[in-house]
Amino acid sequence: MTGQHLAGGWLRLLPSAGEAELTRSYSLSSEREMAIGRDPTCEIVLESAKYGMVSRYHASLRPLSQNRWQICDLNSSNGTFVNGQRLQGCRELVSGDRITLGEGRDKAKFRLRHRGAELIFESHSSHSSSFIPPPESPPIEAEVNLSQLFPILSTAKDLTRKAYLIPGIFTVIFVVLMFATVGQPGAILFNQLLVATYLSGAAYYFVYRLCGKTKPWWLPIIAATATALILLSPVLPVFIFLFRRILPGDLPNSLQTLSFPELFLRMFIGAGLMEELLKALPILGAYALGRRLASPWRERIGVWEPLDGILLGTASAVGFTLVETLGQYVPEFAQNVTMTAGQAAGQIVGLQLLIPRIIGAVAGHMADSGYFGYFIGLSVLKPRQRWQILTVGYISAAALHALWNSTAAFSGLLLVAVGVLSYAFLTAAILKARMLSPTRSQNFATRFLETPKRLD
């Protein structure tokens, strides 16, 4: 390995153990990046059945100049190795380097079928005038095997991890339950509960996939349940008395009597500050509990980084949204319609109100609570600035909350803009939390959502 400037280069894919000594070569581009992985959009595509340890977007080859390349790992699941050393970020290649994609530092073990892919970086000296890149070998058609005829035999272990089997199971269960209640007394109320639970669960699962940090499945359920119980307990009247009786957060029956600045101020105190603090109680409880537990439970349950705060904050918002929607808004709205148009019309209108309120929680309660949760987790990472961080997070989350409530009383168009803004704040917090995460290398959202950057 001399590191000399090169006039051309290619990768040579080595055969797996037990195969005929047939290699496949790939010419390298001096103008654009080339991705290597199992995804069909990669420039160098590796067969999924043969190279199961290779990620969809595993690594990329990037030209540094006309005759120089570097290889970069794309947050692959099982690592990229150059000459037996695991790659962290990017590294310039020289002629003769061996690149290993997938598990295993032992070449003998690594060359086994289904363990990974190994490539040799080869190049041609600029002093040679007879350089001809090796031709790509034609693919050899293999006989169909049992796993290809019955895919579930070879992919069963990946169903829960990569194929959304769990969401599919819950979808089937909810559909069957809704069919079972058709024509039954009280079916509308039961179906409203099912629809609300399913939609809020789907919204939370979306945020969970964006966050990319694994948490026990029962922990967000406990956080949502805790918030729901707080709303149904004597704690809520205490909050109402403090923020809407002592502090100027109460609202008149007719909002049109207030100017927008006055309405925003009242919403900021009586809705934003009050409700965001209430929804933060499960996050603070998890933080306090985690500090008292031994490893590994303290890491699994506690709040140690912004991603933990976001996951628990959005889960708490789900419980708040369900109680507020099913216990207050839908019954009141349906009752008003029932008095004028009948019970059937009231139930239909109640369902019409339920769906947008639950789905809209992603840009409403979930966005605000998740955003505040980010600051709670950030204060744990940076304890010296804890109170400054918490103050900024609490005030900004309450302001977003108040802005959503205030614009709803004046303009639907403004409400759309505020909803988009709230969702943007949440997703920006998630992206930043992923960057700050001490467990960034284990984050599945990075591999799931991010694709290699192209130079062309």
Long-range contacts (C-beta under 8 A, 24 or more apart in sequence): 1-94, 1-95, 1-96, 1-97, 2-94, 2-95, 3-94, 4-94, 4-95, 4-125, 4-126, 5-67, 5-68, 5-126, 6-67, 6-68, 6-95, 6-123, 6-124, 6-125, 6-126, 7-67, 7-123, 7-124, 7-125, 7-126, 7-128, 7-131, 8-67, 8-123, 8-124, 8-131, 8-133, 9-67, 9-69, 9-93, 9-95, 9-121, 9-122, 9-123, 9-124, 10-122, 10-123, 10-133, 10-134, 11-44, 11-61, 11-99, 11-119, 11-120, 11-121, 11-122, 12-119, 12-120, 12-122, 12-134, 13-46, 13-117, 13-118, 13-119, 14-111, 14-118, 14-119, 14-120, 16-50, 16-111, 16-112, 16-113, 17-108, 17-111, 17-112, 17-113, 18-113, 22-137, 22-140, 23-137, 24-136, 24-137, 25-133, 25-134, 25-135, 25-136, 25-137, 26-136, 27-133, 28-61, 28-63, 28-69, 29-63, 30-63, 30-65, 30-66, 30-67, 31-63, 31-455, 31-456, 32-63, 32-454, 32-455, 32-456, 33-60, 33-61, 33-62, 33-63, 33-452, 33-453, 33-454, 33-455, 33-456, 34-60, 34-61, 35-59, 35-60, 35-74, 35-452, 36-60, 36-61, 36-101, 36-119, 37-74, 41-451, 46-101, 46-117, 49-147, 49-148, 49-154, 50-113, 50-114, 50-117, 51-101, 51-102, 51-114, 51-116, 51-117, 52-114, 53-77, 53-78, 53-101, 53-102, 53-103, 53-114, 53-115, 53-116, 54-78, 54-101, 54-102, 54-116, 54-117, 55-447, 56-447, 57-447, 57-450, 57-451, 57-452, 58-101, 59-87, 59-99, 59-101, 60-452, 61-93, 62-90, 62-455, 63-455, 64-92, 67-126, 68-92, 69-93, 69-121, 71-99, 71-121, 74-447, 74-450, 74-452, 75-441, 75-443, 75-446, 75-447, 75-450, 76-101, 76-447, 77-447, 78-102, 78-103, 78-116, 79-103, 81-105, 93-121, 94-121, 95-121, 95-122, 95-123, 96-120, 96-121, 96-122, 97-121, 167-202, 167-205, 170-198, 170-201, 171-198, 174-198, 188-347, 188-350, 188-351, 191-351, 192-326, 192-330, 192-350, 192-351, 192-354, 193-326, 195-351, 195-354, 195-355, 195-358, 196-322, 196-325, 196-326, 196-354, 196-358, 197-322, 199-355, 199-358, 199-359, 200-318, 200-321, 200-322, 200-358, 200-361, 201-318, 203-318, 203-358, 203-359, 203-361, 203-362, 203-366, 204-314, 204-315, 204-318, 204-366, 206-362, 207-310, 207-311, 207-314, 207-362, 207-366, 207-370, 207-426, 207-430, 208-311, 209-445, 209-448, 210-427, 210-430, 210-445, 210-449, 211-307, 211-310, 211-311, 211-430, 211-433, 211-434, 211-445, 212-307, 212-434, 212-443, 212-444, 212-445, 212-446, 212-448, 212-449, 213-307, 213-308, 213-311, 213-437, 213-439, 213-442, 213-443, 213-445, 214-442, 214-444, 215-300, 215-308, 215-311, 216-300, 216-301, 219-286, 219-300, 219-301, 219-312, 219-315, 220-311, 220-312, 220-314, 220-315, 220-318, 221-315, 222-282, 223-282, 223-283, 223-286, 223-312, 223-315, 223-316, 223-319, 224-315, 224-316, 224-318, 224-319, 224-322, 225-319, 226-281, 226-282, 226-285, 226-316, 226-319, 227-278, 227-279, 227-281, 227-282, 227-316, 227-317, 227-319, 227-320, 227-323, 228-319, 228-320, 228-322, 228-323, 230-278, 230-281, 231-278, 231-319, 231-320, 231-323, 231-324, 231-327, 232-323, 235-278, 236-278, 239-274, 239-277, 239-278, 240-274, 242-274, 243-269, 243-270, 243-273, 243-274, 244-269, 244-270, 244-274, 247-273, 249-273, 249-274, 255-409, 256-409, 260-406, 260-410, 263-406, 263-409, 264-402, 264-403, 264-406, 265-402, 267-401, 267-402, 267-405, 267-406, 268-398, 268-399, 268-401, 268-402, 271-401, 271-402, 271-405, 272-368, 272-397, 272-398, 272-399, 272-400, 272-401, 272-402, 272-405, 273-394, 273-398, 275-320, 275-365, 275-401, 276-368, 276-369, 276-372, 276-394, 276-397, 276-398, 276-401, 277-394, 278-320, 279-313, 279-316, 279-317, 279-320, 279-365, 279-368, 279-369, 279-372, 280-313, 280-316, 280-369, 280-372, 280-373, 280-376, 280-394, 281-316, 282-312, 282-315, 282-316, 283-309, 283-312, 283-313, 283-316, 283-373, 283-376, 284-376, 286-312, 287-376, 287-380, 303-376, 303-377, 303-380, 304-377, 304-380, 304-381, 304-438, 305-377, 305-380, 305-381, 305-433, 305-436, 305-437, 305-438, 305-439, 306-373, 306-374, 306-375, 306-377, 306-378, 306-381, 306-429, 306-432, 306-433, 306-436, 306-437, 307-377, 307-430, 307-433, 307-434, 307-437, 308-373, 308-377, 309-372, 309-373, 309-374, 309-375, 309-376, 309-377, 309-378, 309-380, 310-370, 310-371, 310-373, 310-374, 310-377, 310-426, 310-429, 310-430, 310-433, 311-373, 312-373, 313-369, 313-370, 313-371, 313-372, 313-373, 313-374, 313-376, 314-366, 314-369, 314-370, 314-373, 316-369, 317-361, 317-365, 317-366, 317-368, 317-369, 317-370, 318-361, 318-366, 320-365, 320-369, 321-357, 321-358, 321-361, 321-364, 321-365, 321-366, 322-358, 324-365, 325-353, 325-354, 325-357, 325-358, 326-354, 329-353, 329-357, 330-354, 330-357, 360-419, 362-423, 362-426, 363-404, 363-419, 363-420, 363-422, 363-423, 364-404, 364-419, 364-422, 365-401, 366-426, 367-400, 367-422, 367-423, 367-425, 367-426, 368-397, 368-398, 368-400, 368-401, 368-404, 368-422, 369-397, 370-426, 370-429, 370-430, 371-396, 371-397, 371-400, 371-422, 371-425, 371-426, 371-429, 372-396, 372-397, 374-429, 374-430, 374-432, 374-433, 377-433, 378-433, 378-436, 381-436, 396-425, 400-425
